[in-house]
Amino acid sequence: MLLIFRIALPYIVKDYVNKVLADIPGYYGHVEDIDLALIRGAYTIKGMYLNKVNANSDVPFLDFKKTDISIEWKALIHGKIVSEIIMKEPTVIYVFEDQQQDTAQTDTEDWSKALTDLVPIDINQLTVKQGKFAFLQLQADPNIDLNLSNVNLSASNLRNVVEKTRTLPSTIYATAVSIGNGNVILKGDMNLVKEIPDMDISFSLEKANAKALNDFTNFYAGIDFDEGTFDLFGEMAIADGYLKGSFKPILRNAKLIGKDDGFLKTLWEGFVGFFKFLLKNHRQDTLATKIPIEGDLNSAKTKIIPTITGIFKNAWIKAYKGVVDDDLNFKDATEGADALEEKKSK
């Protein structure tokens, strides 16, 4: 009987996983195979995908090649039974047109909440190896494809197994390669045991070829780059749903393409080129600004005036450095959250 049960168990688990995926409102999914390793308390999901029911494209929203879910034995030392997940080559592709369909149907339940049913105990350690995240807009001409490849991520102590006195017990570190072969690094601390996670993170994108952005910039701004590099540095702190952050985009040695696409197109590119010449720092050959953002996550807004003055500051006073400024922290967000709560209570 035990032998028969052991043989049948992978199929029972596979049917359970497929039922969980089938019960997600507005989505459909499937798993190709399940492997069990009872001795180490683990099971491996192979070939799991998830997509919108009424999607216009055949591109899966989630496509996970191999996901290993097991008990984290190290946590038993601290008296906690939790799991760790190792995801190999996961792909998340957000197709803009697909995700705009039937939004009312998917509002009834968060699909990510249903996916947690796949893990019988709390997740403490998450590792992602060689993943890919992408944003696609297929109706744009040409198609817009903003992606991160070779994503490697490690997040530990997600369930606060190791008790610490600080507010943010979990650490996260990730690297990736952007379009245009830019180097991406994200790191920081988090508290995920909340409906809206608290966090204090920083990120950087360096030396991306600006020409890789042409599909995006041509569609939204009518300009194309002939050469140059693009950097982006940012910080973000969230406390009790209150966000405080900043983004610092920097264009280096950028030149626009001069195309003969008609008088209006030529006039527009000449207009943009003139202001690029006027507002760039000629010594460093950079066009940059710093964009602050602050507020409740339901109504967070960018600050327009500091963003505009930042352009002039970079051009005429002092060029922005290609580093994370490190001038925000979790305390700034907590102070903003306390001030907002006090304002609401009056």
HELIX and SHEET records of a PDB file:
HELIX    1   1 LEU A    2  ALA A   22  1                                  21    
HELIX    2   2 TRP A   73  HIS A   78  5                                   6    
HELIX    3   3 PHE A   96  GLN A   99  1                                   4    
HELIX    4   4 THR A  103  THR A  106  1                                   4    
HELIX    5   5 TRP A  111  LEU A  115  1                                   5    
HELIX    6   6 THR A  116  LEU A  118  5                                   3    
HELIX    7   7 ALA A  210  LEU A  213  5                                   4    
HELIX    8   8 ASN A  214  ALA A  221  1                                   8    
HELIX    9   9 PHE A  263  LEU A  279  1                                  17    
HELIX   10  10 ILE A  304  PHE A  312  1                                   9    
HELIX   11  11 LYS A  313  ILE A  317  3                                   5    
HELIX   12  12 PHE A  330  SER A  345  1                                  16    
SHEET    1   A12 TYR A  27  ALA A  37  0                                        
SHEET    2   A12 ALA A  42  LYS A  52 -1                                        
SHEET    3   A12 LEU A  62  ILE A  71 -1                                        
SHEET    4   A12 SER A  83  VAL A  95 -1                                        
SHEET    5   A12 ILE A 123  GLN A 137  1                                        
SHEET    6   A12 ILE A 144  SER A 156 -1                                        
SHEET    7   A12 SER A 170  SER A 178 -1                                        
SHEET    8   A12 ASN A 183  ASN A 191 -1                                        
SHEET    9   A12 ASP A 198  ASN A 209 -1                                        
SHEET   10   A12 PHE A 225  ALA A 239 -1                                        
SHEET   11   A12 TYR A 242  LEU A 256 -1                                        
SHEET   12   A12 THR A 286  ALA A 288 -1                                        
SHEET    1   B13 TYR A  27  ALA A  37  0                                        
SHEET    2   B13 ALA A  42  LYS A  52 -1                                        
SHEET    3   B13 LEU A  62  ILE A  71 -1                                        
SHEET    4   B13 SER A  83  VAL A  95 -1                                        
SHEET    5   B13 ILE A 123  GLN A 137  1                                        
SHEET    6   B13 ILE A 144  SER A 156 -1                                        
SHEET    7   B13 SER A 170  SER A 178 -1                                        
SHEET    8   B13 ASN A 183  ASN A 191 -1                                        
SHEET    9   B13 ASP A 198  ASN A 209 -1                                        
SHEET   10   B13 PHE A 225  ALA A 239 -1                                        
SHEET   11   B13 TYR A 242  LEU A 256 -1                                        
SHEET   12   B13 ILE A 291  ASP A 296 -1                                        
SHEET   13   B13 LYS A 301  THR A 302 -1                                        
END                                                                             
